[in-house]
């Protein structure tokens, strides 16, 4: 009876480990594959594609002039995001939190949702810390 119980516990433990590994590997934020019509966070200087690889692009640059937390500014500022498309055609788009939240290249429309983190007077933000939340539709 003890042996059967130990075997069952081992199987449950192995199942738990396998399930944990599978669900850890499918973290949408860390994946470089996106679904059209879904909001997703993208990192700077990484290539992304849809499942069929019909669209391939990277966030090539971010400039952030938003008024930092802890500062009083005359203008709220803006974050600008440059997107370098490498497939299906080479193109460059620029989105802005101020005046250009959407841009189109060929059959694809990019919509800027948010740029994080928001600047803070007490903290330096490195380029690799930025995340760009977008939705791409075809």
Secondary structure, DSSP 4 states (H G I P E B T S, - for coil): -HHHHHHHHHHHHHHHHHHHHHHHHT-TTT-SEE-TTSEEEEEBT-EEEETT-S-EEEEEEEEE-PPPBT---SS---EEEEEEEEESS-EEEEEETTTB-EEEETTEEEEEEEEESPPBTTB---GGG-EEEEEEE-
